[in-house]
Amino acid sequence: MGIVETNGVDFATFQMTGSAKKWWRDYLLTRPARLPTLTWDQFSQLFLEKFLPIILREEFRRQFECLQQGSMTVTQYETRFVDLARHAVLLLPTERERVRRFIDELDQPIRLQMAKESGE
């Protein structure tokens, strides 16, 4: 588990100012104390729902649904995939599904090479 997953929420909320800080305080005041700490994915989803207009979220989700590696390098594709995947949490709710989708949309020669190296 990386640093973002373990400390990301604390770090992000510590940096908040203005309306974001007020939103977070209000959220904490209304959230039942017995619930477990939010994960980074849960926090990101709440934050985006609050501060990113629905029309943009829907556009990013659509872009994610159509995303393929195409002419991008694997690194460029991975960066774009991660950026857009946060808007498609309902489409791919688990890490396993996100990994499968990432691999499925890589260029065929790369997928074949990965299959050879994994012994499939």
N, CA, C and O atoms as a GROMACS GRO file, in nm:
protein
  480
    1MET      N    1   0.085  -0.117   0.000
    1MET     CA    2   0.000   0.000   0.000
    1MET      C    3   0.090   0.124   0.000
    1MET      O    4   0.182   0.133   0.081
    2GLY      N    5   0.063   0.218  -0.090
    2GLY     CA    6   0.146   0.336  -0.103
    2GLY      C    7   0.111   0.446  -0.006
    2GLY      O    8   0.016   0.437   0.072
    3ILE      N    9   0.192   0.551  -0.011
    3ILE     CA   10   0.175   0.664   0.081
    3ILE      C   11   0.043   0.735   0.060
    3ILE      O   12  -0.018   0.783   0.156
    4VAL      N   13  -0.003   0.743  -0.065
    4VAL     CA   14  -0.131   0.810  -0.091
    4VAL      C   15  -0.244   0.734  -0.022
    4VAL      O   16  -0.331   0.795   0.040
    5GLU      N   17  -0.244   0.602  -0.034
    5GLU     CA   18  -0.350   0.522   0.026
    5GLU      C   19  -0.350   0.531   0.178
    5GLU      O   20  -0.456   0.525   0.240
    6THR      N   21  -0.232   0.544   0.238
    6THR     CA   22  -0.226   0.546   0.384
    6THR      C   23  -0.235   0.686   0.445
    6THR      O   24  -0.293   0.702   0.552
    7ASN      N   25  -0.180   0.786   0.379
    7ASN     CA   26  -0.176   0.921   0.437
    7ASN      C   27  -0.238   1.028   0.348
    7ASN      O   28  -0.243   1.144   0.386
    8GLY      N   29  -0.286   0.991   0.231
    8GLY     CA   30  -0.334   1.088   0.134
    8GLY      C   31  -0.449   1.174   0.185
    8GLY      O   32  -0.449   1.295   0.162
    9VAL      N   33  -0.545   1.113   0.252
    9VAL     CA   34  -0.661   1.190   0.300
    9VAL      C   35  -0.615   1.293   0.403
    9VAL      O   36  -0.656   1.409   0.396
   10ASP      N   37  -0.532   1.251   0.497
   10ASP     CA   38  -0.484   1.346   0.599
   10ASP      C   39  -0.405   1.459   0.536
   10ASP      O   40  -0.424   1.576   0.572
   11PHE      N   41  -0.317   1.427   0.442
   11PHE     CA   42  -0.236   1.530   0.378
   11PHE      C   43  -0.323   1.626   0.298
   11PHE      O   44  -0.307   1.747   0.308
   12ALA      N   45  -0.415   1.571   0.217
   12ALA     CA   46  -0.500   1.655   0.132
   12ALA      C   47  -0.588   1.746   0.217
   12ALA      O   48  -0.601   1.865   0.187
   13THR      N   49  -0.648   1.693   0.320
   13THR     CA   50  -0.739   1.775   0.402
   13THR      C   51  -0.662   1.878   0.483
   13THR      O   52  -0.715   1.986   0.511
   14PHE      N   53  -0.540   1.849   0.522
   14PHE     CA   54  -0.456   1.946   0.593
   14PHE      C   55  -0.427   2.067   0.504
   14PHE      O   56  -0.416   2.179   0.553
   15GLN      N   57  -0.415   2.044   0.374
   15GLN     CA   58  -0.382   2.150   0.279
   15GLN      C   59  -0.503   2.233   0.236
   15GLN      O   60  -0.487   2.337   0.173
   16MET      N   61  -0.623   2.190   0.270
   16MET     CA   62  -0.744   2.258   0.223
   16MET      C   63  -0.758   2.397   0.282
   16MET      O   64  -0.716   2.425   0.394
   17THR      N   65  -0.819   2.484   0.202
   17THR     CA   66  -0.852   2.619   0.246
   17THR      C   67  -0.991   2.655   0.194
   17THR      O   68  -1.048   2.583   0.111
   18GLY      N   69  -1.045   2.764   0.241
   18GLY     CA   70  -1.170   2.817   0.191
   18GLY      C   71  -1.286   2.720   0.194
   18GLY      O   72  -1.309   2.652   0.294
   19SER      N   73  -1.360   2.716   0.083
   19SER     CA   74  -1.482   2.634   0.078
   19SER      C   75  -1.452   2.485   0.092
   19SER      O   76  -1.533   2.410   0.146
   20ALA      N   77  -1.335   2.442   0.044
   20ALA     CA   78  -1.299   2.300   0.059
   20ALA      C   79  -1.280   2.266   0.207
   20ALA      O   80  -1.324   2.160   0.253
   21LYS      N   81  -1.214   2.354   0.281
   21LYS     CA   82  -1.192   2.330   0.424
   21LYS      C   83  -1.326   2.327   0.498
   21LYS      O   84  -1.348   2.242   0.585
   22LYS      N   85  -1.415   2.420   0.464
   22LYS     CA   86  -1.547   2.423   0.528
   22LYS      C   87  -1.624   2.296   0.495
   22LYS      O   88  -1.686   2.236   0.583
   23TRP      N   89  -1.621   2.253   0.367
   23TRP     CA   90  -1.690   2.130   0.328
   23TRP      C   91  -1.638   2.012   0.409
   23TRP      O   92  -1.717   1.931   0.458
   24TRP      N   93  -1.507   2.000   0.424
   24TRP     CA   94  -1.448   1.888   0.497
   24TRP      C   95  -1.489   1.890   0.644
   24TRP      O   96  -1.523   1.787   0.701
   25ARG      N   97  -1.485   2.008   0.706
   25ARG     CA   98  -1.527   2.019   0.847
   25ARG      C   99  -1.672   1.977   0.862
   25ARG      O  100  -1.706   1.901   0.953
   26ASP      N  101  -1.759   2.025   0.773
   26ASP     CA  102  -1.900   1.989   0.779
   26ASP      C  103  -1.918   1.839   0.758
   26ASP      O  104  -2.001   1.776   0.825
   27TYR      N  105  -1.842   1.782   0.666
   27TYR     CA  106  -1.850   1.638   0.642
   27TYR      C  107  -1.814   1.560   0.768
   27TYR      O  108  -1.885   1.468   0.807
   28LEU      N  109  -1.704   1.599   0.832
   28LEU     CA  110  -1.661   1.529   0.954
   28LEU      C  111  -1.763   1.542   1.067
   28LEU      O  112  -1.784   1.448   1.143
   29LEU      N  113  -1.826   1.657   1.078
   29LEU     CA  114  -1.925   1.679   1.183
   29LEU      C  115  -2.050   1.594   1.164
   29LEU      O  116  -2.114   1.556   1.262
   30THR      N  117  -2.084   1.564   1.039
   30THR     CA  118  -2.207   1.488   1.013
   30THR      C  119  -2.183   1.339   0.992
   30THR      O  120  -2.278   1.261   0.983
   31ARG      N  121  -2.059   1.299   0.985
   31ARG     CA  122  -2.024   1.158   0.960
   31ARG      C  123  -2.026   1.082   1.093
   31ARG      O  124  -1.962   1.125   1.190
   32PRO      N  125  -2.096   0.970   1.100
   32PRO     CA  126  -2.096   0.892   1.224
   32PRO      C  127  -1.954   0.852   1.267
   32PRO      O  128  -1.874   0.807   1.185
   33ALA      N  129  -1.923   0.869   1.394
   33ALA     CA  130  -1.789   0.846   1.446
   33ALA      C  131  -1.747   0.699   1.436
   33ALA      O  132  -1.627   0.670   1.428
   34ARG      N  133  -1.840   0.608   1.436
   34ARG     CA  134  -1.805   0.465   1.435
   34ARG      C  135  -1.761   0.412   1.298
   34ARG      O  136  -1.712   0.300   1.289
   35LEU      N  137  -1.779   0.491   1.194
   35LEU     CA  138  -1.739   0.446   1.061
   35LEU      C  139  -1.587   0.444   1.048
   35LEU      O  140  -1.518   0.526   1.109
   36PRO      N  141  -1.534   0.350   0.969
   36PRO     CA  142  -1.389   0.346   0.948
   36PRO      C  143  -1.341   0.469   0.872
   36PRO      O  144  -1.419   0.536   0.805
   37THR      N  145  -1.213   0.497   0.882
   37THR     CA  146  -1.152   0.609   0.811
   37THR      C  147  -1.173   0.592   0.661
   37THR      O  148  -1.169   0.480   0.609
   38LEU      N  149  -1.194   0.703   0.592
   38LEU     CA  150  -1.212   0.697   0.447
   38LEU      C  151  -1.083   0.651   0.379
   38LEU      O  152  -0.973   0.688   0.420
   39THR      N  153  -1.099   0.572   0.276
   39THR     CA  154  -0.984   0.538   0.192
   39THR      C  155  -0.959   0.656   0.097
   39THR      O  156  -1.042   0.745   0.084
   40TRP      N  157  -0.844   0.654   0.031
   40TRP     CA  158  -0.814   0.758  -0.066
   40TRP      C  159  -0.917   0.758  -0.179
   40TRP      O  160  -0.961   0.865  -0.221
   41ASP      N  161  -0.955   0.641  -0.228
   41ASP     CA  162  -1.054   0.634  -0.336
   41ASP      C  163  -1.188   0.692  -0.291
   41ASP      O  164  -1.252   0.765  -0.367
   42GLN      N  165  -1.231   0.660  -0.171
   42GLN     CA  166  -1.358   0.712  -0.121
   42GLN      C  167  -1.353   0.864  -0.106
   42GLN      O  168  -1.445   0.935  -0.146
   43PHE      N  169  -1.243   0.913  -0.048
   43PHE     CA  170  -1.227   1.057  -0.032
   43PHE      C  171  -1.225   1.127  -0.168
   43PHE      O  172  -1.293   1.228  -0.186
   44SER      N  173  -1.148   1.074  -0.263
   44SER     CA  174  -1.140   1.134  -0.396
   44SER      C  175  -1.277   1.141  -0.460
   44SER      O  176  -1.313   1.243  -0.521
   45GLN      N  177  -1.354   1.035  -0.447
   45GLN     CA  178  -1.488   1.033  -0.507
   45GLN      C  179  -1.577   1.140  -0.445
   45GLN      O  180  -1.645   1.213  -0.516
   46LEU      N  181  -1.576   1.150  -0.312
   46LEU     CA  182  -1.656   1.253  -0.245
   46LEU      C  183  -1.614   1.393  -0.288
   46LEU      O  184  -1.698   1.479  -0.316
   47PHE      N  185  -1.483   1.416  -0.292
   47PHE     CA  186  -1.431   1.547  -0.328
   47PHE      C  187  -1.470   1.584  -0.471
   47PHE      O  188  -1.515   1.696  -0.497
   48LEU      N  189  -1.452   1.491  -0.563
   48LEU     CA  190  -1.487   1.519  -0.702
   48LEU      C  191  -1.636   1.543  -0.720
   48LEU      O  192  -1.676   1.630  -0.798
   49GLU      N  193  -1.718   1.468  -0.649
   49GLU     CA  194  -1.862   1.487  -0.658
   49GLU      C  195  -1.902   1.625  -0.610
   49GLU      O  196  -1.995   1.686  -0.663
   50LYS      N  197  -1.832   1.675  -0.509
   50LYS     CA  198  -1.863   1.806  -0.454
   50LYS      C  199  -1.811   1.921  -0.541
   50LYS      O  200  -1.882   2.020  -0.561
   51PHE      N  201  -1.690   1.909  -0.592
   51PHE     CA  202  -1.624   2.023  -0.654
   51PHE      C  203  -1.608   2.016  -0.807
   51PHE      O  204  -1.558   2.111  -0.868
   52LEU      N  205  -1.647   1.906  -0.867
   52LEU     CA  206  -1.636   1.895  -1.013
   52LEU      C  207  -1.777   1.884  -1.070
   52LEU      O  208  -1.851   1.792  -1.036
   53PRO      N  209  -1.816   1.977  -1.158
   53PRO     CA  210  -1.952   1.975  -1.212
   53PRO      C  211  -1.985   1.840  -1.279
   53PRO      O  212  -1.898   1.776  -1.338
   54ILE      N  213  -2.110   1.800  -1.268
   54ILE     CA  214  -2.155   1.671  -1.321
   54ILE      C  215  -2.125   1.658  -1.470
   54ILE      O  216  -2.089   1.549  -1.516
   55ILE      N  217  -2.138   1.763  -1.544
   55ILE     CA  218  -2.113   1.755  -1.689
   55ILE      C  219  -1.968   1.718  -1.718
   55ILE      O  220  -1.940   1.643  -1.812
   56LEU      N  221  -1.875   1.770  -1.638
   56LEU     CA  222  -1.733   1.733  -1.655
   56LEU      C  223  -1.709   1.590  -1.612
   56LEU      O  224  -1.635   1.517  -1.678
   57ARG      N  225  -1.770   1.549  -1.499
   57ARG     CA  226  -1.752   1.411  -1.454
   57ARG      C  227  -1.803   1.313  -1.559
   57ARG      O  228  -1.740   1.211  -1.585
   58GLU      N  229  -1.917   1.344  -1.620
   58GLU     CA  230  -1.972   1.256  -1.724
   58GLU      C  231  -1.882   1.254  -1.847
   58GLU      O  232  -1.865   1.148  -1.909
   59GLU      N  233  -1.824   1.367  -1.884
   59GLU     CA  234  -1.732   1.371  -1.998
   59GLU      C  235  -1.607   1.288  -1.969
   59GLU      O  236  -1.561   1.214  -2.056
   60PHE      N  237  -1.551   1.300  -1.850
   60PHE     CA  238  -1.433   1.222  -1.813
   60PHE      C  239  -1.465   1.073  -1.810
   60PHE      O  240  -1.384   0.991  -1.852
   61ARG      N  241  -1.584   1.037  -1.761
   61ARG     CA  242  -1.625   0.897  -1.761
   61ARG      C  243  -1.636   0.845  -1.904
   61ARG      O  244  -1.592   0.734  -1.933
   62ARG      N  245  -1.694   0.925  -1.993
   62ARG     CA  246  -1.705   0.886  -2.134
   62ARG      C  247  -1.567   0.868  -2.196
   62ARG      O  248  -1.544   0.772  -2.270
   63GLN      N  249  -1.475   0.961  -2.166
   63GLN     CA  250  -1.338   0.948  -2.217
   63GLN      C  251  -1.273   0.820  -2.166
   63GLN      O  252  -1.201   0.753  -2.240
   64PHE      N  253  -1.299   0.786  -2.040
   64PHE     CA  254  -1.244   0.662  -1.985
   64PHE      C  255  -1.299   0.541  -2.057
   64PHE      O  256  -1.224   0.448  -2.090
   65GLU      N  257  -1.428   0.540  -2.083
   65GLU     CA  258  -1.491   0.426  -2.151
   65GLU      C  259  -1.430   0.403  -2.289
   65GLU      O  260  -1.424   0.290  -2.336
   66CYS      N  261  -1.386   0.510  -2.354
   66CYS     CA  262  -1.330   0.500  -2.490
   66CYS      C  263  -1.177   0.490  -2.491
   66CYS      O  264  -1.118   0.474  -2.597
   67LEU      N  265  -1.115   0.497  -2.376
   67LEU     CA  266  -0.969   0.504  -2.369
   67LEU      C  267  -0.902   0.375  -2.417
   67LEU      O  268  -0.935   0.265  -2.373
   68GLN      N  269  -0.807   0.392  -2.508
   68GLN     CA  270  -0.721   0.284  -2.556
   68GLN      C  271  -0.580   0.340  -2.565
   68GLN      O  272  -0.562   0.462  -2.575
   69GLN      N  273  -0.482   0.254  -2.561
   69GLN     CA  274  -0.344   0.301  -2.568
   69GLN      C  275  -0.318   0.375  -2.698
   69GLN      O  276  -0.262   0.484  -2.697
   70GLY      N  277  -0.357   0.316  -2.810
   70GLY     CA  278  -0.337   0.381  -2.939
   70GLY      C  279  -0.192   0.422  -2.961
   70GLY      O  280  -0.102   0.339  -2.948
   71SER      N  281  -0.169   0.550  -2.993
   71SER     CA  282  -0.034   0.599  -3.022
   71SER      C  283   0.042   0.645  -2.898
   71SER      O  284   0.156   0.690  -2.909
   72MET      N  285  -0.020   0.634  -2.780
   72MET     CA  286   0.048   0.674  -2.657
   72MET      C  287   0.152   0.570  -2.616
   72MET      O  288   0.138   0.451  -2.648
   73THR      N  289   0.255   0.616  -2.545
   73THR     CA  290   0.345   0.521  -2.482
   73THR      C  291   0.270   0.455  -2.367
   73THR      O  292   0.164   0.504  -2.327
   74VAL      N  293   0.322   0.346  -2.315
   74VAL     CA  294   0.257   0.280  -2.202
   74VAL      C  295   0.251   0.376  -2.083
   74VAL      O  296   0.151   0.378  -2.011
   75THR      N  297   0.355   0.455  -2.062
   75THR     CA  298   0.356   0.550  -1.952
   75THR      C  299   0.249   0.657  -1.970
   75THR      O  300   0.179   0.691  -1.875
   76GLN      N  301   0.237   0.709  -2.090
   76GLN     CA  302   0.133   0.810  -2.117
   76GLN      C  303  -0.007   0.749  -2.098
   76GLN      O  304  -0.096   0.812  -2.041
   77TYR      N  305  -0.023   0.627  -2.148
   77TYR     CA  306  -0.152   0.558  -2.134
   77TYR      C  307  -0.183   0.535  -1.986
   77TYR      O  308  -0.296   0.556  -1.943
   78GLU      N  309  -0.086   0.492  -1.910
   78GLU     CA  310  -0.107   0.466  -1.766
   78GLU      C  311  -0.146   0.594  -1.694
   78GLU      O  312  -0.236   0.592  -1.610
   79THR      N  313  -0.081   0.705  -1.725
   79THR     CA  314  -0.113   0.833  -1.663
   79THR      C  315  -0.256   0.875  -1.695
   79THR      O  316  -0.331   0.916  -1.606
   80ARG      N  317  -0.293   0.864  -1.820
   80ARG     CA  318  -0.429   0.901  -1.862
   80ARG      C  319  -0.532   0.807  -1.800
   80ARG      O  320  -0.639   0.850  -1.759
   81PHE      N  321  -0.500   0.679  -1.795
   81PHE     CA  322  -0.589   0.579  -1.736
   81PHE      C  323  -0.618   0.613  -1.590
   81PHE      O  324  -0.734   0.615  -1.548
   82VAL      N  325  -0.513   0.641  -1.514
   82VAL     CA  326  -0.529   0.672  -1.371
   82VAL      C  327  -0.610   0.801  -1.354
   82VAL      O  328  -0.698   0.809  -1.269
   83ASP      N  329  -0.579   0.903  -1.436
   83ASP     CA  330  -0.652   1.030  -1.427
   83ASP      C  331  -0.801   1.012  -1.453
   83ASP      O  332  -0.883   1.073  -1.384
   84LEU      N  333  -0.836   0.931  -1.550
   84LEU     CA  334  -0.976   0.914  -1.587
   84LEU      C  335  -1.048   0.808  -1.504
   84LEU      O  336  -1.170   0.817  -1.487
   85ALA      N  337  -0.976   0.710  -1.453
   85ALA     CA  338  -1.039   0.599  -1.380
   85ALA      C  339  -1.115   0.646  -1.256
   85ALA      O  340  -1.214   0.585  -1.217
   86ARG      N  341  -1.069   0.753  -1.196
   86ARG     CA  342  -1.138   0.803  -1.076
   86ARG      C  343  -1.280   0.849  -1.106
   86ARG      O  344  -1.362   0.862  -1.015
   87HIS      N  345  -1.308   0.872  -1.234
   87HIS     CA  346  -1.442   0.913  -1.274
   87HIS      C  347  -1.527   0.795  -1.317
   87HIS      O  348  -1.642   0.812  -1.359
   88ALA      N  349  -1.473   0.676  -1.306
   88ALA     CA  350  -1.544   0.556  -1.350
   88ALA      C  351  -1.546   0.449  -1.241
   88ALA      O  352  -1.542   0.330  -1.269
   89VAL      N  353  -1.551   0.493  -1.118
   89VAL     CA  354  -1.546   0.400  -1.005
   89VAL      C  355  -1.661   0.299  -1.011
   89VAL      O  356  -1.643   0.182  -0.977
   90LEU      N  357  -1.778   0.343  -1.052
   90LEU     CA  358  -1.891   0.251  -1.060
   90LEU      C  359  -1.874   0.149  -1.172
   90LEU      O  360  -1.925   0.038  -1.164
   91LEU      N  361  -1.803   0.188  -1.279
   91LEU     CA  362  -1.779   0.096  -1.390
   91LEU      C  363  -1.680  -0.013  -1.352
   91LEU      O  364  -1.695  -0.129  -1.391
   92LEU      N  365  -1.578   0.026  -1.276
   92LEU     CA  366  -1.470  -0.066  -1.236
   92LEU      C  367  -1.444  -0.049  -1.086
   92LEU      O  368  -1.348   0.016  -1.048
   93PRO      N  369  -1.529  -0.107  -1.003
   93PRO     CA  370  -1.518  -0.081  -0.860
   93PRO      C  371  -1.401  -0.149  -0.788
   93PRO      O  372  -1.366  -0.109  -0.677
   94THR      N  373  -1.339  -0.249  -0.850
   94THR     CA  374  -1.230  -0.318  -0.780
   94THR      C  375  -1.098  -0.298  -0.854
   94THR      O  376  -1.095  -0.269  -0.974
   95GLU      N  377  -0.991  -0.314  -0.781
   95GLU     CA  378  -0.857  -0.303  -0.840
   95GLU      C  379  -0.838  -0.408  -0.950
   95GLU      O  380  -0.779  -0.380  -1.054
   96ARG      N  381  -0.887  -0.527  -0.926
   96ARG     CA  382  -0.876  -0.635  -1.025
   96ARG      C  383  -0.942  -0.596  -1.157
   96ARG      O  384  -0.886  -0.621  -1.264
   97GLU      N  385  -1.060  -0.534  -1.150
   97GLU     CA  386  -1.130  -0.492  -1.273
   97GLU      C  387  -1.054  -0.380  -1.344
   97GLU      O  388  -1.049  -0.376  -1.467
   98ARG      N  389  -0.995  -0.288  -1.266
   98ARG     CA  390  -0.917  -0.179  -1.326
   98ARG      C  391  -0.794  -0.234  -1.397
   98ARG      O  392  -0.760  -0.190  -1.507
   99VAL      N  393  -0.726  -0.331  -1.335
   99VAL     CA  394  -0.608  -0.392  -1.397
   99VAL      C  395  -0.647  -0.463  -1.526
   99VAL      O  396  -0.580  -0.448  -1.628
  100ARG      N  397  -0.754  -0.539  -1.521
  100ARG     CA  398  -0.801  -0.610  -1.641
  100ARG      C  399  -0.832  -0.511  -1.753
  100ARG      O  400  -0.792  -0.533  -1.868
  101ARG      N  401  -0.901  -0.404  -1.721
  101ARG     CA  402  -0.935  -0.303  -1.823
  101ARG      C  403  -0.809  -0.238  -1.879
  101ARG      O  404  -0.798  -0.216  -2.000
  102PHE      N  405  -0.714  -0.206  -1.791
  102PHE     CA  406  -0.589  -0.144  -1.835
  102PHE      C  407  -0.519  -0.234  -1.936
  102PHE      O  408  -0.478  -0.188  -2.043
  103ILE      N  409  -0.506  -0.361  -1.904
  103ILE     CA  410  -0.438  -0.457  -1.991
  103ILE      C  411  -0.516  -0.478  -2.121
  103ILE      O  412  -0.457  -0.485  -2.228
  104ASP      N  413  -0.649  -0.487  -2.110
  104ASP     CA  414  -0.731  -0.510  -2.230
  104ASP      C  415  -0.715  -0.400  -2.334
  104ASP      O  416  -0.731  -0.426  -2.453
  105GLU      N  417  -0.686  -0.279  -2.292
  105GLU     CA  418  -0.678  -0.168  -2.386
  105GLU      C  419  -0.536  -0.132  -2.427
  105GLU      O  420  -0.514  -0.033  -2.496
  106LEU      N  421  -0.438  -0.212  -2.384
  106LEU     CA  422  -0.302  -0.197  -2.434
  106LEU      C  423  -0.298  -0.244  -2.579
  106LEU      O  424  -0.382  -0.323  -2.622
  107ASP      N  425  -0.201  -0.195  -2.654
  107ASP     CA  426  -0.183  -0.243  -2.792
  107ASP      C  427  -0.159  -0.394  -2.790
  107ASP      O  428  -0.097  -0.446  -2.697
  108GLN      N  429  -0.208  -0.463  -2.891
  108GLN     CA  430  -0.199  -0.609  -2.898
  108GLN      C  431  -0.056  -0.662  -2.885
  108GLN      O  432  -0.036  -0.759  -2.812
  109PRO      N  433   0.045  -0.604  -2.952
  109PRO     CA  434   0.181  -0.659  -2.936
  109PRO      C  435   0.229  -0.656  -2.790
  109PRO      O  436   0.301  -0.746  -2.747
  110ILE      N  437   0.191  -0.554  -2.718
  110ILE     CA  438   0.232  -0.545  -2.577
  110ILE      C  439   0.159  -0.651  -2.496
  110ILE      O  440   0.219  -0.717  -2.411
  111ARG      N  441   0.029  -0.668  -2.521
  111ARG     CA  442  -0.047  -0.772  -2.449
  111ARG      C  443   0.011  -0.910  -2.477
  111ARG      O  444   0.023  -0.991  -2.386
  112LEU      N  445   0.047  -0.936  -2.603
  112LEU     CA  446   0.105  -1.066  -2.638
  112LEU      C  447   0.239  -1.087  -2.568
  112LEU      O  448   0.267  -1.196  -2.518
  113GLN      N  449   0.321  -0.983  -2.564
  113GLN     CA  450   0.450  -0.993  -2.494
  113GLN      C  451   0.430  -1.020  -2.346
  113GLN      O  452   0.502  -1.101  -2.287
  114MET      N  453   0.333  -0.955  -2.286
  114MET     CA  454   0.303  -0.977  -2.144
  114MET      C  455   0.258  -1.122  -2.120
  114MET      O  456   0.297  -1.184  -2.021
  115ALA      N  457   0.178  -1.176  -2.211
  115ALA     CA  458   0.132  -1.313  -2.199
  115ALA      C  459   0.249  -1.411  -2.210
  115ALA      O  460   0.255  -1.509  -2.136
  116LYS      N  461   0.342  -1.384  -2.303
  116LYS     CA  462   0.460  -1.470  -2.317
  116LYS      C  463   0.543  -1.469  -2.192
  116LYS      O  464   0.587  -1.574  -2.145
  117GLU      N  465   0.565  -1.352  -2.137
  117GLU     CA  466   0.651  -1.339  -2.019
  117GLU      C  467   0.588  -1.398  -1.895
  117GLU      O  468   0.658  -1.441  -1.804
  118SER      N  469   0.454  -1.401  -1.890
  118SER     CA  470   0.388  -1.458  -1.772
  118SER      C  471   0.367  -1.608  -1.787
  118SER      O  472   0.318  -1.673  -1.695
  119GLY      N  473   0.404  -1.664  -1.905
  119GLY     CA  474   0.395  -1.808  -1.923
  119GLY      C  475   0.259  -1.858  -1.964
  119GLY      O  476   0.233  -1.977  -1.956
  120GLU      N  477   0.172  -1.769  -2.009
  120GLU     CA  478   0.037  -1.812  -2.050
  120GLU      C  479   0.038  -1.874  -2.187
  120GLU      O  480  -0.066  -1.916  -2.237
   0.00000   0.00000   0.00000
